[in-house]
Amino acid sequence: MIEIPVLLLLLGIGFYWHNQMQAMDAVRFAAKQATVQYNWAFLDDSVMQKLIRIKPYQGKLAMYREFQFEFSDTEAKRHKGAVIHHGKKVVEVKFYHDSGIIDLK
């Protein structure tokens, strides 16, 4: 009788892992494209997850994730950026630059 709950738990973990990897790939691609748009460098080709929640999105519950990344401008300074991924798509990219916050929606 214990096999069914263990199997369901393993399936849930597998689904979460697959969903997380898809989200990280989408966020990494969006951050890279946004930095290229400004002729900046996307540093380390990596993003770091800062927050994960379950929030409503278009009438359904969906995973809400916030990621952080670093980029470099033409002056070779390191700056931070943020990407919000909600409901299987990237909804916002922000750059925290010396000239202010640049928000791409």
C-alpha positions in Angstrom: 0.0 0.0 0.0 2.9 2.4 0.5 4.0 2.1 -3.1 1.3 4.4 -4.5 2.1 7.4 -2.3 5.8 7.0 -2.9 5.2 6.8 -6.6 3.0 9.9 -6.6 5.6 11.7 -4.6 8.3 10.8 -7.1 6.1 11.9 -10.0 5.5 15.2 -8.2 9.2 15.8 -7.7 9.9 14.9 -11.3 7.2 17.3 -12.6 8.5 20.1 -10.4 12.1 19.5 -11.5 11.1 19.5 -15.2 9.0 22.7 -14.8 11.8 24.4 -12.9 14.4 23.6 -15.7 12.0 24.9 -18.4 11.5 28.2 -16.4 15.3 28.6 -15.9 16.0 28.1 -19.6 13.3 30.7 -20.6 14.5 33.2 -18.0 18.2 32.8 -19.1 17.2 33.3 -22.7 15.1 36.4 -21.9 17.8 38.0 -19.8 20.4 37.4 -22.5 18.2 38.8 -25.2 17.4 41.9 -23.1 21.1 42.7 -22.4 22.0 42.2 -26.1 19.3 44.8 -26.9 21.2 47.4 -25.0 24.6 46.2 -26.1 25.5 45.1 -22.6 27.1 41.8 -21.5 25.1 39.1 -19.8 27.6 38.0 -17.1 28.3 34.3 -16.2 25.5 33.1 -18.4 23.5 32.4 -15.3 20.5 33.3 -13.3 19.7 32.8 -9.6 16.3 32.2 -8.2 15.3 34.6 -5.4 11.6 33.8 -4.8 9.1 31.1 -5.7 5.4 31.3 -4.9 2.0 30.1 -6.1 -0.1 33.0 -7.3 -3.1 33.3 -9.6 -2.4 34.0 -13.2 -5.1 34.5 -15.8 -7.7 32.9 -13.4 -5.6 29.8 -12.6 -2.9 29.1 -9.9 0.6 29.2 -11.4 4.1 29.3 -10.2 5.5 32.8 -9.7 9.3 33.0 -9.8 11.7 35.9 -9.4 15.3 35.5 -10.7 18.3 37.7 -10.5 21.3 38.1 -12.9 24.2 40.3 -13.4 25.2 42.3 -16.5 28.0 44.7 -17.4 27.5 48.0 -19.3 30.1 49.7 -21.6 32.0 51.0 -18.5 32.7 47.5 -17.3 30.7 47.9 -14.1 28.6 45.1 -12.7 24.9 45.7 -12.3 22.0 43.6 -11.2 18.9 42.7 -13.1 15.7 40.8 -12.3 13.4 38.6 -14.3 9.9 37.6 -13.3 8.5 34.3 -14.7 4.8 33.7 -14.1 2.6 31.0 -15.6 5.1 29.4 -18.0 6.3 32.7 -19.5 8.5 35.7 -18.8 6.4 38.7 -17.9 9.0 41.3 -16.9 12.7 42.1 -17.1 14.3 44.9 -15.0 17.8 46.4 -15.1 19.1 48.2 -12.0 21.5 50.6 -13.7 23.2 53.7 -12.5 20.9 55.8 -14.6 17.8 54.3 -12.9 15.6 51.2 -13.2 14.9 50.2 -16.7 11.8 48.1 -16.9 10.9 45.9 -19.9 7.5 44.4 -20.0 
